[in-house]
Amino acid sequence: MGFFDWLLKDDKSERSKRVFISFSMKDSEYRDHIVSQAKNQKSRFKFIDMSVKKQWKEVEWKRKCRTKIKKSDAVIVLLSKNTWHAGGARWEMKCALEEKKPIIGMHIKKNEKGAIPTELKGKRIITWSWANLESFVNGIKIKT
């Protein structure tokens, strides 16, 4: 890359994709695993985890959560038997849809799939694998 190419490059294309991960708090270990593996230097894809990692008062939580979802390029919902009953995760899905973010559901266990929340009706649902996750993350378009 020459000096002028560097000077005129589109910074958006150079940044990592921002992914909001929605999950039941009972499944936080799976989110932690995905995030730590994505940070691994051998990983073929990169993303910035935008998920909410702590509980706040509901009004404050919803405001901060919506802000993070707005700043995200896409949303991944970790699906398990806990997701249907996870009010926070269900609200995050509704928020992502309202904000028109690309959203995908990802089963975290191949043989223990929970019910798909109605918020994901008509959305792509995949089973967790590095290849499936990489394909989704690499396909995310960064809006300018």
N, C-alpha and C positions, 0 to 999 in steps of 0.2 A: 504494500500500500504506500503510495507516494504521499508527500506532505499535503498536497491539495485534496487528495482523496480523504486523508485523515481529517483535515480541517472541515470538509464539507459533509462528512459522514452523518448519517441519521442516528443520533444517539439512542433512539428508541429500539433500533434493531440490535444494538450492542448490549442492552441490559437483559438481565435474567427475567424470566416471566414471573409475574406475581400471582400466586395461586392461593386462594382461600380454601382451607380444608375444613369442612363441616363434619362433625362427628359427635356421637354420644360421649359424654364424659366417662362412661364406663369403658369406652374403647380408646382412651387417650394413649395407651401404650402403642397402638397401631399407628396413630398419627406420629408419635415420637419416632417410631422405627422408620417410617417413610421419609420423614424430614432428615433424620440422621444419615440414612443411606443416600439421599439425594445430595447431601453435602460432601459425600465421599468423593475424593478426587478421581476415582475410577468410574464414577457415574457418567453416563453418556448424555445426561440432560441435567439442567439446573433450573431451580425455581426458588423464589423467596416465599417462605411460609408466612401467610397473612392471618392465620387463624387466631382466635381469641383463646388465650391460655389461662385466664383466670376469671373468676366470677366477680361481677360488680353489681351494684343495685340495678334492677331491671331497666329503668329508664336510661341510665348511664350506659349499661351494657348494650342496649339496642342502638343507641347513638354511635358508640365506638365501633360496634360490629358493622353497622351500615357503612360507616366511613371506610373501614377496612375492605369491605366487599366492593364499594365503589372504586377503590384504588387497585383492586385486583383485576387481572386479565381473564381469570376463569375461576370456577369453583368445582372442587372435587368433594363429593359426599361419600364418606366411608359408611358402607351399609353392613349392618349386622342385625341380630335379633333385638338389639337395644334401640335401633334408630327410630322405629315406628313410635316408640314411647318417649323419645327425647324431644321435649318441647322446644328447647333452645335450637337444636339442629333443624327442626322443622321450620322454625321462624327464620333461620339463616337461609334455608332453601327458598322460602317465599320472598325474602329480601333479594336474593340473587336473581330470582325471576323478575321481580319488579325493576331491578337495575339492569335487566337485559344482559346478564353475564352468561357466557357459555357455561353449562353445568353438566356434570356427568356423575352417575352413581357408580361406585366401585365396591363390589362385595369383598369383604376382607377375609372371608373364609369360604373355601370352595364347597364344603360339604355341610355348612351350617348357615344357609342364607335366610335372612329375615324378610318380612314383607316389605315390598317397595312402597315408600310413602307416596301419597297421591300427588305431592308437589313435583315428583319426578315422572309423572305420567307423560309418555311420549318422548322422554329423554333417553339418551343412550345409557345403557347399563352394562358394565363390564365386570369380569372377575379379576381380582387382584393378580397381577403378574408384573414384573419389571417391564416386559415388552409392551403390555397394554398401557401401563402408566407412562412409559416413555413416548409411545405413539400419541397419546392425548396431549401431553405437555409440549411435545415438539410441534403439534398441530395448532397450538394456541396462537392466534394472531394478536399482536400488540397494536392497540389502537393509538393513533397519534393525536 
